[in-house]
Amino acid sequence: MSVLVVRPEPQASSLSQALRAAGHQTVTSPLLSFVEGAELDRLPELLGSLTADDYVIAVSVPAVNFTHNALLEMGLAWPQAHYIAVGEATGNAFAAVGVMGAAVPDDPRSEGIIALPGLDSLVGRRVVILRGNGGRHMIAPTLTNRGANVDYCEVYRRQYSADPQGELVKSWQSQDVDSIIITSGGLLSHIVQLATTNAKDWLLSRLLIVPSIRVVEEAEALGFTQIINAEGASNQALIAALDERKPNDRQD
């Protein structure tokens, strides 16, 4: 039996290698890639006017990386401000580009961000939310109601792989995939859309490893019944969650 890895590269290859080292058989099928977002040219305007009392929120690792690369090309630096990362991986991405001490909520959902200390009263503060094309719609209205001036900035776009004939799902079935690691709600929705009517029951019966309670809730709404919350998107957290359910499913 095999573990299906669908996260984008280079994370897909890294996770698959770590899974094989831990004794699991894998099927690697990246379904998502990232390209530059439509609003990168707004970064000088949005970040350049921030003060040390203002906030920058990054909703993902690509949000940090695309912003950093754009700033380098523009000859600009990250501003002095308060930084918030939605999860541990995004916090590590901030640290990797020299932004230290980003706040990381225990709950990676939008609810966790808006519950962070210091965000209860934001009168006169500016908040820039670095994100992809869409998502995280709760944050801006909530922070605006608390007095903040909030701007979203689309710094990257998601591109999902198409498979109109359903050949990908057939190949997963033929390779005895019994579990799937899903690291975002977008990937979760896309993988369900790829399944034809005949394959949907098979897909929904797979064991699902997800990184957060937010994706658990989305998986339950879609009809998945076997779901493990790894409580993190790192290779270590995902593999530990898988091993907890499948201790005997290893290669010889």
N, C-alpha and C positions, 0 to 999 in steps of 0.2 A: 504494500500500500504506500501511497506517495502523498507528500505535502505540496500543494500548489502555491507558488509565490508569484504574485501579480504586481507587486509594487514597482515603481519606475527604476530605471538604471541610474546610477551604479548600485543603488541599494538592493536591487533584486539579486544581482550576482553575489554581493556580499552576504546577504541573508542565506541564499542557497548554499554557499560554501560553508557557512557556519552550521547550517542544518546537517549537511553531509558529514561534517567533522563530528557532530553530536550523534551520528548513527542513523539519520533519517534519509530516506529516498526522497528526491525532490523532482518537481516539474516546474521549470522556470518559464514564465510567460508574461513579461511586462506588458501591461495594458495602458500605461499612462506615460506621457512625456510632458515636459514643460518648455515653453517658449517665452520670449520677452513679452511683458504686458504692455497695454496701450497707454499707460500713464507714467512710465518711467521718466519722461521729460518733465513731469511736475515735481520731481524730487527736490530740485533746488528751491523751488517756491515753498513747498510744504515743510521740508526739514530745515531749510536755511533760516527761517524766522523763529524757530523754536527756542525757548529759554530753558534753563535748568529746572524750572518748575513744571514744564510740560511733559507730555508722555508720547512714546512711540510703542505701538503694539504690533508684534509680528505674529501672524496666525499659523505659520508653518516654516519649515526649513527653507523651502524655495523662496519664501518671502524675504528672508534674511539674505540669502545668497544672491538673488537677482538685484536686490537693492544695493548690496555691497559692491557688486561688479559694476553697476551703473555709476555709483559714487566714485569709484576708482577712475573710470573712464572720463568722468566730468572733472576730476581733480578735486573732489570734495571729500570731507570726512564726516563720519557720524557725528551728529550734534551732541552737545551736553544736554541731557534730558533724562527722565525716568524711562526705563525700558521694561517691557513686559513680553514674555514669551508664553505661548499657549501650553507648552509642554516641555519636558526635559530635553528632548531632541532639539527643539527650537532654541532653548536656552543654551545648549552646547554649541549650536550654530552661531549664536551671538558671540559667545566666548571665543570661538575660532577666528572671528574677524576682528577681535579686539574690543568688543563691547562686553565688559565684565559686570557681573552682579545683576543681570536681568531678573526680575521677579517672575517666578513660575508658580501658578496656582496648583493646588493639589487636584482640583477638578479641571480637566482640560476643556470642558465645555465653555460656552460663552458665560454661563452662570458662574463658573469659577473665576473668570477674569473680572467680572463686574463686582464680585464679592471681595476682591483683594483690598487690604488695608490701604487707605489713602485715596481711594476712588469714590468715597461716599459723598464728598463735597468738592466740586470741581469748578466753582465759579471763577471765570476769568482764565481758566487753563485751556490749552490747546492739546488735542489728541490726534495723532496721525496713525491710522490703521493700515499696515502693509499687508496686502492679501492678493489672492488670485482673482480670476473672473467670477465674482459672486461669492456668497457665503458669509457667515458670521453677521447676519442681519440684526441680531439683538443688541449688539454692543453699542453702536452709534446712537440709537434712540435713547437707550438707558443713560448713557453718559451725557448726552445732550440735556436730558431732563434734570441732570445733576449740575448743570451750569456750564458744561464744557463746550468748546467749539471743536467739532469733530469732522475730520476729513478721511474718507477712504482713499487709498491709492492702489490701483491695480498694477502691480509690479511684475506679474507673470500670468500666463494663461495655461490652462490644462488642455491637453490634446489626448483624447482616448482612442484606442485602436478600434477600428470597425471590423465586423465579422458578420456580414449580412446572411451568409449561408449556414452559420452555426457550426463551422468546422472546428473552431477552437474548443468549444464545449465537447464535441465528439472526441477530439484528441485527448482531452482530460479524462473522459470516461474510459477510453481505451488504455490509458496509462494508470488506471486504478487509483485515481485521486480520491482519497477519503477525507482529507482535511484541507482547509484553505486559510492562508494568512492574509487578512485584509487590514490595511493600515489607515483607511480613510472612508468617510461616508460616501464620497464621490465614487471611489473604486467599487464600493459595495453595490451602489445603485447600478453602475455600469455592468458589473458582472451578471447581475440579474437580468438586465436588458439583453445581454448576449445569448441567454438561454432560450431556445425555442420552447414552445408549449410542452413538447414531449420530454424535454430535458429538465424542465423547471423543478419537477418533484425530486429528481436526482440531485440537482444542485442544492436545493433547500435542505436536503437530508445530510449534507456534508457537515463535519465538525468545523466550526468557524473560530479562528483566533483573532481577536480584535484588540486595539490598544486602549480603549477608553469606554466608559459607561455610555457616552454619547453614541458611539458606534454600536454598542450592544442594543440600545433602544431602537436604532434604525434597523438593525438586523431582525429584531423581534417583529417590528412592524412589517417587514418584507416577508416574514414567514419562516425564517430560520429557527430551528428548535434546539440545536446543540451549539452553544456559544460560550466561549471562555474569554473573560476580560483579562488581558495580560497586564493592564495598568501601566502601559508604556509601549513605545514603538521601537525601542532598541532591540537589536538582535538577541541580546541576553534575555530581556523580558519576554519576548515572543517565544523563544525556544523553551524557556522555563515553563511557560504556560502550557505549551504543547506537551512537554514531557510529563507534566502533572496529570494529564488525561491519558497519555499514550506511553506509559513506561516500558511496554514490551514490544512496541512497534519499531524495531531497529533492524538495520542491515546486519547480516552475519559477518 
